[in-house]
Amino acid sequence: MTNYADRRREAARSSRGGRAISIAVATLLAIGASLAASSPMSLRDSMLMRSIGSIRARASQHAFGWSGRVHMRVALPNETVDYPIEIAGALDSISWRWVRVGGADSSMPSRSVAHELRAPDQPGFYRLALETTNGESHTLIDGPALAVLVPFEEKRGSSLNGYRMGRYNGERRADGERPSGFLEIGPNDLELKVSDHLRMKDFLTHDGATVWPRYVALEPDLLDKLELVVATITNQRGSLVDAQLTIDVHSGFRTPLHNRRLPNAAQDSRHQYGEAADIVIDADGNGHINSRDISIIVKAVEEVERRYPELKGGLGVYWRGGSSYVHVDVRGRSVRWTS
């Protein structure tokens, strides 16, 4: 099975000269040491360290993407998790465990932070908790949620647990392209913030389905890119504009079944892999969408790809008067078109 998102991330790391972080603790800091921001557009500079007894910890700047605004990381069940955190204190005195969003604890026992961080074995949304090894003190890390995917292999034919999705072209070959897995979405998950400006409901397929749960493929790299677009527009207009900007997602994830029903949709549309979104932003702040908004978005996307080549992808403009929109994706190579 080919996972092109993984290939893209590896290529990105190589192009930046960086390396993958595969253990829980990315940086050890002395108590009181200053924490330097790693993202030039990060909004996490003021995030507080959480106290666990005499230990202090927080999610690293790297945990929130280049934008500093991504609220979700993904992993398959039992997979090693890339979740960098910063800890001030002795590692041998604390352990970690996952807590399901909503309050119910996971069945995973606490483990020392000296062990690798692994995802729970059940799909869902989790937060990372650190606690003293004697169990006397614990705290939730104020960081991104971990979304544990339903593996693609659990899909049976054209359906996944009763939700009709259709078949991917890549299912015809053992090494064909398909997502590694899907987020399992229930009614209570719709308002979950996946980034500063986006919620889970923005990415559901518009197929009229009424069954629950539903399933979504969603790449955090896409969220990162969209947030960087907003940050770029904000920088151009002034810092006070950010709170007023909203991203209107016309189309996020599309099941293969829904994609085939759309006129002129590409057979290999990146929407099917969670790598694309059709968006509009009232970028000039005049209260309606016009050609100026589209031009500002396009320039912002180009600027983001120039500064973050690991997020390069497709950029398509669909001129529809007041209903015009921009397609943005993270396929790993630059493609441009208008319609």
C-alpha positions as YAML, in Angstrom:
chain: A
units: angstrom
residues:
- id: 1
  name: MET
  ca: [0.00, 0.00, 0.00]
- id: 2
  name: THR
  ca: [1.37, 3.41, -0.96]
- id: 3
  name: ASN
  ca: [1.03, 6.28, 1.49]
- id: 4
  name: TYR
  ca: [2.02, 9.38, -0.47]
- id: 5
  name: ALA
  ca: [1.61, 11.65, 2.55]
- id: 6
  name: ASP
  ca: [4.44, 9.80, 4.29]
- id: 7
  name: ARG
  ca: [6.63, 10.13, 1.21]
- id: 8
  name: ARG
  ca: [5.91, 13.84, 1.07]
- id: 9
  name: ARG
  ca: [6.86, 14.33, 4.72]
- id: 10
  name: GLU
  ca: [10.11, 12.44, 4.29]
- id: 11
  name: ALA
  ca: [10.97, 14.54, 1.24]
- id: 12
  name: ALA
  ca: [10.14, 17.68, 3.21]
- id: 13
  name: ARG
  ca: [12.44, 16.71, 6.04]
- id: 14
  name: SER
  ca: [15.24, 16.03, 3.58]
- id: 15
  name: SER
  ca: [14.73, 19.35, 1.82]
- id: 16
  name: ARG
  ca: [14.93, 21.22, 5.14]
- id: 17
  name: GLY
  ca: [17.89, 19.21, 6.31]
- id: 18
  name: GLY
  ca: [15.90, 18.15, 9.39]
- id: 19
  name: ARG
  ca: [15.14, 14.79, 10.92]
- id: 20
  name: ALA
  ca: [12.01, 13.03, 12.06]
- id: 21
  name: ILE
  ca: [11.14, 13.13, 15.73]
- id: 22
  name: SER
  ca: [9.86, 9.70, 16.75]
- id: 23
  name: ILE
  ca: [10.02, 9.88, 20.52]
- id: 24
  name: ALA
  ca: [7.77, 11.64, 22.98]
- id: 25
  name: VAL
  ca: [10.30, 14.06, 24.40]
- id: 26
  name: ALA
  ca: [11.74, 16.30, 21.73]
- id: 27
  name: THR
  ca: [13.58, 18.76, 23.93]
- id: 28
  name: LEU
  ca: [14.81, 18.70, 27.55]
- id: 29
  name: LEU
  ca: [14.93, 22.08, 29.19]
- id: 30
  name: ALA
  ca: [16.28, 23.33, 32.51]
- id: 31
  name: ILE
  ca: [13.59, 24.84, 34.71]
- id: 32
  name: GLY
  ca: [13.27, 28.51, 33.96]
- id: 33
  name: ALA
  ca: [15.02, 28.31, 30.59]
- id: 34
  name: SER
  ca: [13.51, 30.42, 27.85]
- id: 35
  name: LEU
  ca: [11.60, 28.65, 25.06]
- id: 36
  name: ALA
  ca: [12.36, 29.90, 21.57]
- id: 37
  name: ALA
  ca: [9.62, 29.77, 18.93]
- id: 38
  name: SER
  ca: [10.41, 27.45, 16.02]
- id: 39
  name: SER
  ca: [7.77, 28.78, 13.62]
- id: 40
  name: PRO
  ca: [7.98, 32.34, 12.31]
- id: 41
  name: MET
  ca: [4.21, 32.62, 12.35]
- id: 42
  name: SER
  ca: [3.56, 30.70, 15.57]
- id: 43
  name: LEU
  ca: [0.74, 31.76, 17.89]
- id: 44
  name: ARG
  ca: [1.96, 29.43, 20.67]
- id: 45
  name: ASP
  ca: [4.69, 31.64, 22.14]
- id: 46
  name: SER
  ca: [2.63, 32.32, 25.28]
- id: 47
  name: MET
  ca: [1.48, 28.74, 25.93]
- id: 48
  name: LEU
  ca: [1.94, 27.88, 29.58]
- id: 49
  name: MET
  ca: [3.98, 24.99, 30.91]
- id: 50
  name: ARG
  ca: [1.75, 22.55, 32.83]
- id: 51
  name: SER
  ca: [2.90, 21.46, 36.27]
- id: 52
  name: ILE
  ca: [2.99, 17.80, 37.36]
- id: 53
  name: GLY
  ca: [4.35, 17.83, 40.87]
- id: 54
  name: SER
  ca: [7.78, 19.41, 40.50]
- id: 55
  name: ILE
  ca: [7.78, 18.72, 36.73]
- id: 56
  name: ARG
  ca: [6.73, 21.22, 34.08]
- id: 57
  name: ALA
  ca: [5.77, 20.28, 30.53]
- id: 58
  name: ARG
  ca: [4.06, 21.53, 27.39]
- id: 59
  name: ALA
  ca: [3.66, 20.58, 23.76]
- id: 60
  name: SER
  ca: [6.60, 21.71, 21.66]
- id: 61
  name: GLN
  ca: [6.20, 24.39, 19.02]
- id: 62
  name: HIS
  ca: [6.75, 21.62, 16.45]
- id: 63
  name: ALA
  ca: [3.57, 19.86, 17.59]
- id: 64
  name: PHE
  ca: [1.36, 22.53, 16.02]
- id: 65
  name: GLY
  ca: [2.82, 22.50, 12.51]
- id: 66
  name: TRP
  ca: [4.71, 25.27, 10.72]
- id: 67
  name: SER
  ca: [1.77, 27.61, 11.29]
- id: 68
  name: GLY
  ca: [1.58, 26.96, 15.03]
- id: 69
  name: ARG
  ca: [-2.20, 26.60, 14.56]
- id: 70
  name: VAL
  ca: [-2.89, 22.92, 13.86]
- id: 71
  name: HIS
  ca: [-4.87, 21.21, 16.64]
- id: 72
  name: MET
  ca: [-4.69, 17.62, 15.43]
- id: 73
  name: ARG
  ca: [-2.09, 14.93, 14.80]
- id: 74
  name: VAL
  ca: [-2.94, 11.53, 13.34]
- id: 75
  name: ALA
  ca: [-1.74, 7.96, 13.80]
- id: 76
  name: LEU
  ca: [-2.87, 4.42, 13.16]
- id: 77
  name: PRO
  ca: [-3.73, 2.20, 16.17]
- id: 78
  name: ASN
  ca: [-0.64, 1.20, 18.18]
- id: 79
  name: GLU
  ca: [1.61, 3.24, 15.87]
- id: 80
  name: THR
  ca: [4.56, 5.19, 17.24]
- id: 81
  name: VAL
  ca: [3.41, 8.78, 17.64]
- id: 82
  name: ASP
  ca: [5.38, 11.84, 16.63]
- id: 83
  name: TYR
  ca: [4.25, 14.21, 19.42]
- id: 84
  name: PRO
  ca: [7.13, 16.43, 20.54]
- id: 85
  name: ILE
  ca: [6.85, 17.86, 24.04]
- id: 86
  name: GLU
  ca: [9.14, 19.96, 26.20]
- id: 87
  name: ILE
  ca: [9.82, 18.87, 29.76]
- id: 88
  name: ALA
  ca: [11.57, 20.66, 32.61]
- id: 89
  name: GLY
  ca: [12.55, 18.16, 35.26]
- id: 90
  name: ALA
  ca: [13.60, 14.56, 35.80]
- id: 91
  name: LEU
  ca: [12.19, 12.16, 33.21]
- id: 92
  name: ASP
  ca: [12.32, 9.13, 35.49]
- id: 93
  name: SER
  ca: [9.65, 10.64, 37.74]
- id: 94
  name: ILE
  ca: [6.83, 10.94, 35.17]
- id: 95
  name: SER
  ca: [4.80, 8.70, 32.87]
- id: 96
  name: TRP
  ca: [2.28, 9.22, 30.08]
- id: 97
  name: ARG
  ca: [-1.13, 7.93, 29.06]
- id: 98
  name: TRP
  ca: [-3.90, 8.86, 26.62]
- id: 99
  name: VAL
  ca: [-7.26, 10.30, 27.71]
- id: 100
  name: ARG
  ca: [-10.14, 10.12, 25.27]
- id: 101
  name: VAL
  ca: [-11.63, 13.52, 24.36]
- id: 102
  name: GLY
  ca: [-14.83, 13.81, 26.38]
- id: 103
  name: GLY
  ca: [-13.26, 12.52, 29.57]
- id: 104
  name: ALA
  ca: [-13.26, 8.72, 29.36]
- id: 105
  name: ASP
  ca: [-9.78, 7.31, 30.00]
- id: 106
  name: SER
  ca: [-8.22, 5.00, 27.46]
- id: 107
  name: SER
  ca: [-7.55, 1.43, 28.49]
- id: 108
  name: MET
  ca: [-3.83, 1.92, 27.93]
- id: 109
  name: PRO
  ca: [-1.80, 1.84, 31.15]
- id: 110
  name: SER
  ca: [0.57, 4.63, 32.09]
- id: 111
  name: ARG
  ca: [4.08, 4.19, 30.70]
- id: 112
  name: SER
  ca: [7.37, 5.88, 31.46]
- id: 113
  name: VAL
  ca: [8.33, 8.70, 29.09]
- id: 114
  name: ALA
  ca: [11.54, 6.76, 28.53]
- id: 115
  name: HIS
  ca: [9.40, 4.43, 26.38]
- id: 116
  name: GLU
  ca: [8.28, 5.42, 22.90]
- id: 117
  name: LEU
  ca: [4.91, 7.12, 22.65]
- id: 118
  name: ARG
  ca: [2.33, 4.83, 21.01]
- id: 119
  name: ALA
  ca: [-1.23, 5.50, 19.90]
- id: 120
  name: PRO
  ca: [-4.15, 3.77, 21.61]
- id: 121
  name: ASP
  ca: [-5.46, 0.62, 19.94]
- id: 122
  name: GLN
  ca: [-8.97, 2.06, 19.45]
- id: 123
  name: PRO
  ca: [-9.91, 4.78, 16.93]
- id: 124
  name: GLY
  ca: [-10.98, 8.11, 18.35]
- id: 125
  name: PHE
  ca: [-9.71, 11.44, 19.59]
- id: 126
  name: TYR
  ca: [-7.32, 11.59, 22.54]
- id: 127
  name: ARG
  ca: [-5.33, 14.01, 24.61]
- id: 128
  name: LEU
  ca: [-1.95, 13.33, 26.14]
- id: 129
  name: ALA
  ca: [-1.73, 13.23, 29.93]
- id: 130
  name: LEU
  ca: [1.46, 13.20, 31.97]
- id: 131
  name: GLU
  ca: [1.55, 12.05, 35.59]
- id: 132
  name: THR
  ca: [4.02, 11.36, 38.34]
- id: 133
  name: THR
  ca: [5.02, 7.72, 38.53]
- id: 134
  name: ASN
  ca: [3.46, 7.43, 42.00]
- id: 135
  name: GLY
  ca: [0.12, 8.56, 40.54]
- id: 136
  name: GLU
  ca: [-0.21, 11.48, 42.97]
- id: 137
  name: SER
  ca: [-0.34, 14.20, 40.33]
- id: 138
  name: HIS
  ca: [-1.32, 14.39, 36.65]
- id: 139
  name: THR
  ca: [-2.18, 16.97, 34.00]
- id: 140
  name: LEU
  ca: [-3.43, 17.12, 30.42]
- id: 141
  name: ILE
  ca: [-0.92, 18.59, 28.01]
- id: 142
  name: ASP
  ca: [-2.32, 21.69, 26.33]
- id: 143
  name: GLY
  ca: [-1.48, 20.43, 22.85]
- id: 144
  name: PRO
  ca: [-3.05, 18.97, 19.72]
- id: 145
  name: ALA
  ca: [-5.51, 16.11, 19.97]
- id: 146
  name: LEU
  ca: [-4.34, 12.77, 18.66]
- id: 147
  name: ALA
  ca: [-6.74, 11.33, 16.09]
- id: 148
  name: VAL
  ca: [-6.38, 7.55, 15.92]
- id: 149
  name: LEU
  ca: [-7.49, 6.37, 12.48]
- id: 150
  name: VAL
  ca: [-9.63, 3.46, 11.43]
- id: 151
  name: PRO
  ca: [-7.19, 1.54, 9.17]
- id: 152
  name: PHE
  ca: [-8.08, 1.47, 5.49]
- id: 153
  name: GLU
  ca: [-8.02, -2.33, 5.62]
- id: 154
  name: GLU
  ca: [-11.22, -2.31, 7.68]
- id: 155
  name: LYS
  ca: [-13.12, -0.99, 4.67]
- id: 156
  name: ARG
  ca: [-15.19, -3.78, 3.11]
- id: 157
  name: GLY
  ca: [-15.95, -3.34, -0.55]
- id: 158
  name: SER
  ca: [-17.55, 0.07, -1.00]
- id: 159
  name: SER
  ca: [-18.52, 0.59, 2.65]
- id: 160
  name: LEU
  ca: [-16.95, 1.16, 6.04]
- id: 161
  name: ASN
  ca: [-19.13, 0.21, 9.00]
- id: 162
  name: GLY
  ca: [-22.29, 0.95, 7.04]
- id: 163
  name: TYR
  ca: [-21.12, 4.25, 5.52]
- id: 164
  name: ARG
  ca: [-21.04, 4.02, 1.73]
- id: 165
  name: MET
  ca: [-17.78, 5.39, 0.38]
- id: 166
  name: GLY
  ca: [-17.26, 3.71, -2.98]
- id: 167
  name: ARG
  ca: [-13.97, 2.24, -4.16]
- id: 168
  name: TYR
  ca: [-10.63, 3.92, -4.72]
- id: 169
  name: ASN
  ca: [-8.92, 3.40, -8.05]
- id: 170
  name: GLY
  ca: [-5.91, 2.17, -6.12]
- id: 171
  name: GLU
  ca: [-7.88, -0.74, -4.65]
- id: 172
  name: ARG
  ca: [-7.50, -2.56, -7.94]
- id: 173
  name: ARG
  ca: [-3.79, -3.06, -7.22]
- id: 174
  name: ALA
  ca: [-2.05, -4.22, -4.07]
- id: 175
  name: ASP
  ca: [0.31, -1.22, -4.23]
- id: 176
  name: GLY
  ca: [-2.34, 1.24, -5.37]
- id: 177
  name: GLU
  ca: [-2.77, 4.65, -3.77]
- id: 178
  name: ARG
  ca: [-5.26, 4.98, -0.95]
- id: 179
  name: PRO
  ca: [-5.43, 6.75, 2.42]
- id: 180
  name: SER
  ca: [-3.77, 4.93, 5.31]
- id: 181
  name: GLY
  ca: [-6.96, 5.32, 7.32]
- id: 182
  name: PHE
  ca: [-9.97, 7.45, 8.19]
- id: 183
  name: LEU
  ca: [-11.14, 9.59, 11.07]
- id: 184
  name: GLU
  ca: [-14.29, 8.15, 12.63]
- id: 185
  name: ILE
  ca: [-16.76, 11.01, 13.12]
- id: 186
  name: GLY
  ca: [-19.81, 10.99, 15.34]
- id: 187
  name: PRO
  ca: [-22.35, 13.81, 15.87]
- id: 188
  name: ASN
  ca: [-20.44, 15.01, 18.94]
- id: 189
  name: ASP
  ca: [-17.23, 15.42, 16.94]
- id: 190
  name: LEU
  ca: [-18.51, 17.96, 14.42]
- id: 191
  name: GLU
  ca: [-17.45, 21.03, 16.41]
- id: 192
  name: LEU
  ca: [-14.01, 19.66, 17.24]
- id: 193
  name: LYS
  ca: [-11.43, 22.28, 16.28]
- id: 194
  name: VAL
  ca: [-8.82, 20.80, 13.97]
- id: 195
  name: SER
  ca: [-7.02, 24.14, 13.60]
- id: 196
  name: ASP
  ca: [-7.50, 27.72, 14.72]
- id: 197
  name: HIS
  ca: [-9.96, 28.51, 11.91]
- id: 198
  name: LEU
  ca: [-11.37, 25.08, 11.00]
- id: 199
  name: ARG
  ca: [-13.62, 22.45, 12.57]
- id: 200
  name: MET
  ca: [-14.21, 18.81, 11.79]
- id: 201
  name: LYS
  ca: [-17.59, 19.54, 10.20]
- id: 202
  name: ASP
  ca: [-15.85, 21.58, 7.49]
- id: 203
  name: PHE
  ca: [-14.39, 18.40, 5.98]
- id: 204
  name: LEU
  ca: [-17.34, 15.98, 5.91]
- id: 205
  name: THR
  ca: [-18.42, 14.79, 2.48]
- id: 206
  name: HIS
  ca: [-21.53, 16.62, 1.24]
- id: 207
  name: ASP
  ca: [-23.22, 13.39, 0.17]
- id: 208
  name: GLY
  ca: [-26.47, 13.72, 2.11]
- id: 209
  name: ALA
  ca: [-25.64, 10.73, 4.32]
- id: 210
  name: THR
  ca: [-27.57, 10.40, 7.58]
- id: 211
  name: VAL
  ca: [-25.82, 7.34, 8.99]
- id: 212
  name: TRP
  ca: [-23.34, 7.61, 11.87]
- id: 213
  name: PRO
  ca: [-20.45, 7.28, 12.26]
- id: 214
  name: ARG
  ca: [-19.09, 8.82, 9.08]
- id: 215
  name: TYR
  ca: [-15.50, 8.71, 7.92]
- id: 216
  name: VAL
  ca: [-13.08, 11.37, 6.73]
- id: 217
  name: ALA
  ca: [-9.53, 11.33, 5.38]
- id: 218
  name: LEU
  ca: [-7.76, 14.50, 6.50]
- id: 219
  name: GLU
  ca: [-4.07, 15.40, 6.26]
- id: 220
  name: PRO
  ca: [-2.72, 17.74, 8.96]
- id: 221
  name: ASP
  ca: [-0.42, 19.20, 6.28]
- id: 222
  name: LEU
  ca: [-3.53, 20.58, 4.56]
- id: 223
  name: LEU
  ca: [-4.67, 22.24, 7.78]
- id: 224
  name: ASP
  ca: [-1.20, 23.69, 8.22]
- id: 225
  name: LYS
  ca: [-1.17, 25.13, 4.72]
- id: 226
  name: LEU
  ca: [-4.61, 26.70, 5.06]
- id: 227
  name: GLU
  ca: [-3.65, 28.30, 8.37]
- id: 228
  name: LEU
  ca: [-0.47, 29.66, 6.82]
- id: 229
  name: VAL
  ca: [-2.59, 31.19, 4.05]
- id: 230
  name: VAL
  ca: [-4.70, 32.96, 6.68]
- id: 231
  name: ALA
  ca: [-1.56, 34.09, 8.53]
- id: 232
  name: THR
  ca: [-0.08, 35.45, 5.29]
- id: 233
  name: ILE
  ca: [-3.23, 37.46, 4.55]
- id: 234
  name: THR
  ca: [-3.25, 38.69, 8.15]
- id: 235
  name: ASN
  ca: [0.36, 39.85, 7.89]
- id: 236
  name: GLN
  ca: [-0.51, 41.78, 4.76]
- id: 237
  name: ARG
  ca: [-3.51, 43.51, 6.32]
- id: 238
  name: GLY
  ca: [-2.43, 43.86, 9.96]
- id: 239
  name: SER
  ca: [-2.45, 41.66, 13.05]
- id: 240
  name: LEU
  ca: [-5.93, 42.73, 14.20]
- id: 241
  name: VAL
  ca: [-7.50, 41.23, 11.08]
- id: 242
  name: ASP
  ca: [-6.84, 37.59, 12.03]
- id: 243
  name: ALA
  ca: [-9.83, 37.21, 14.36]
- id: 244
  name: GLN
  ca: [-12.15, 38.54, 11.64]
- id: 245
  name: LEU
  ca: [-11.04, 36.14, 8.90]
- id: 246
  name: THR
  ca: [-12.94, 32.90, 8.37]
- id: 247
  name: ILE
  ca: [-12.26, 30.05, 5.95]
- id: 248
  name: ASP
  ca: [-15.38, 28.94, 4.11]
- id: 249
  name: VAL
  ca: [-14.77, 25.35, 2.98]
- id: 250
  name: HIS
  ca: [-16.92, 24.55, -0.05]
- id: 251
  name: SER
  ca: [-15.58, 21.02, -0.32]
- id: 252
  name: GLY
  ca: [-13.22, 19.09, 1.95]
- id: 253
  name: PHE
  ca: [-13.03, 15.30, 1.96]
- id: 254
  name: ARG
  ca: [-14.91, 13.50, -0.79]
- id: 255
  name: THR
  ca: [-15.60, 9.81, -0.80]
- id: 256
  name: PRO
  ca: [-14.80, 8.18, -4.15]
- id: 257
  name: LEU
  ca: [-18.54, 7.54, -4.58]
- id: 258
  name: HIS
  ca: [-19.40, 11.21, -4.14]
- id: 259
  name: ASN
  ca: [-16.46, 12.35, -6.26]
- id: 260
  name: ARG
  ca: [-17.68, 10.28, -9.21]
- id: 261
  name: ARG
  ca: [-21.08, 11.91, -9.02]
- id: 262
  name: LEU
  ca: [-19.67, 15.44, -9.40]
- id: 263
  name: PRO
  ca: [-19.47, 16.87, -12.92]
- id: 264
  name: ASN
  ca: [-15.91, 17.34, -14.18]
- id: 265
  name: ALA
  ca: [-14.30, 16.07, -10.96]
- id: 266
  name: ALA
  ca: [-10.88, 14.51, -11.54]
- id: 267
  name: GLN
  ca: [-10.78, 10.75, -11.09]
- id: 268
  name: ASP
  ca: [-7.69, 11.07, -8.92]
- id: 269
  name: SER
  ca: [-8.98, 14.14, -7.06]
- id: 270
  name: ARG
  ca: [-6.88, 14.88, -3.98]
- id: 271
  name: HIS
  ca: [-10.12, 15.50, -2.08]
- id: 272
  name: GLN
  ca: [-10.47, 11.71, -1.84]
- id: 273
  name: TYR
  ca: [-7.21, 11.48, 0.10]
- id: 274
  name: GLY
  ca: [-7.81, 14.31, 2.56]
- id: 275
  name: GLU
  ca: [-5.22, 16.48, 0.84]
- id: 276
  name: ALA
  ca: [-7.46, 19.15, -0.72]
- id: 277
  name: ALA
  ca: [-10.05, 21.79, 0.09]
- id: 278
  name: ASP
  ca: [-12.02, 24.25, -2.02]
- id: 279
  name: ILE
  ca: [-12.13, 27.49, -0.05]
- id: 280
  name: VAL
  ca: [-13.04, 31.16, -0.06]
- id: 281
  name: ILE
  ca: [-11.96, 33.89, 2.34]
- id: 282
  name: ASP
  ca: [-13.29, 37.43, 2.47]
- id: 283
  name: ALA
  ca: [-9.69, 38.53, 2.27]
- id: 284
  name: ASP
  ca: [-10.33, 42.23, 1.64]
- id: 285
  name: GLY
  ca: [-12.97, 42.43, 4.39]
- id: 286
  name: ASN
  ca: [-15.70, 44.10, 2.34]
- id: 287
  name: GLY
  ca: [-18.38, 41.57, 3.27]
- id: 288
  name: HIS
  ca: [-18.68, 39.68, 0.00]
- id: 289
  name: ILE
  ca: [-16.59, 37.52, -2.31]
- id: 290
  name: ASN
  ca: [-15.14, 39.14, -5.41]
- id: 291
  name: SER
  ca: [-12.20, 38.79, -7.76]
- id: 292
  name: ARG
  ca: [-9.96, 40.76, -5.41]
- id: 293
  name: ASP
  ca: [-10.49, 38.14, -2.67]
- id: 294
  name: ILE
  ca: [-9.56, 35.35, -5.06]
- id: 295
  name: SER
  ca: [-6.41, 37.19, -6.17]
- id: 296
  name: ILE
  ca: [-5.34, 37.78, -2.56]
- id: 297
  name: ILE
  ca: [-5.84, 34.09, -1.71]
- id: 298
  name: VAL
  ca: [-3.87, 32.98, -4.77]
- id: 299
  name: LYS
  ca: [-0.96, 35.28, -3.90]
- id: 300
  name: ALA
  ca: [-1.02, 34.02, -0.31]
- id: 301
  name: VAL
  ca: [-0.89, 30.38, -1.44]
- id: 302
  name: GLU
  ca: [2.04, 31.16, -3.71]
- id: 303
  name: GLU
  ca: [3.84, 32.88, -0.83]
- id: 304
  name: VAL
  ca: [3.22, 29.92, 1.50]
- id: 305
  name: GLU
  ca: [4.62, 27.46, -1.05]
- id: 306
  name: ARG
  ca: [7.65, 29.69, -1.58]
- id: 307
  name: ARG
  ca: [8.40, 29.77, 2.15]
- id: 308
  name: TYR
  ca: [7.37, 26.16, 2.86]
- id: 309
  name: PRO
  ca: [8.17, 24.04, -0.21]
- id: 310
  name: GLU
  ca: [7.26, 20.88, 1.73]
- id: 311
  name: LEU
  ca: [3.62, 22.07, 1.48]
- id: 312
  name: LYS
  ca: [3.59, 22.64, -2.25]
- id: 313
  name: GLY
  ca: [0.66, 21.29, -4.24]
- id: 314
  name: GLY
  ca: [-2.23, 22.16, -6.49]
- id: 315
  name: LEU
  ca: [-3.72, 25.64, -6.83]
- id: 316
  name: GLY
  ca: [-6.85, 25.96, -8.95]
- id: 317
  name: VAL
  ca: [-9.10, 28.99, -9.44]
- id: 318
  name: TYR
  ca: [-12.77, 28.50, -10.29]
- id: 319
  name: TRP
  ca: [-14.31, 31.74, -11.49]
- id: 320
  name: ARG
  ca: [-18.03, 31.74, -10.68]
- id: 321
  name: GLY
  ca: [-18.73, 35.43, -10.04]
- id: 322
  name: GLY
  ca: [-19.76, 35.87, -6.41]
- id: 323
  name: SER
  ca: [-19.44, 32.09, -5.92]
- id: 324
  name: SER
  ca: [-15.83, 31.83, -7.08]
- id: 325
  name: TYR
  ca: [-13.50, 29.68, -5.02]
- id: 326
  name: VAL
  ca: [-9.92, 28.43, -4.82]
- id: 327
  name: HIS
  ca: [-8.75, 24.82, -4.72]
- id: 328
  name: VAL
  ca: [-5.74, 24.23, -2.44]
- id: 329
  name: ASP
  ca: [-3.98, 20.90, -1.94]
- id: 330
  name: VAL
  ca: [-0.75, 19.37, -0.65]
- id: 331
  name: ARG
  ca: [-0.04, 16.73, -3.28]
- id: 332
  name: GLY
  ca: [3.71, 17.38, -3.09]
- id: 333
  name: ARG
  ca: [4.24, 19.03, -6.48]
- id: 334
  name: SER
  ca: [3.10, 22.36, -7.91]
- id: 335
  name: VAL
  ca: [0.16, 22.24, -10.32]
- id: 336
  name: ARG
  ca: [-1.81, 25.28, -11.49]
- id: 337
  name: TRP
  ca: [-5.10, 25.67, -13.38]
- id: 338
  name: THR
  ca: [-8.13, 27.93, -13.84]
- id: 339
  name: SER
  ca: [-11.68, 27.12, -14.79]
...
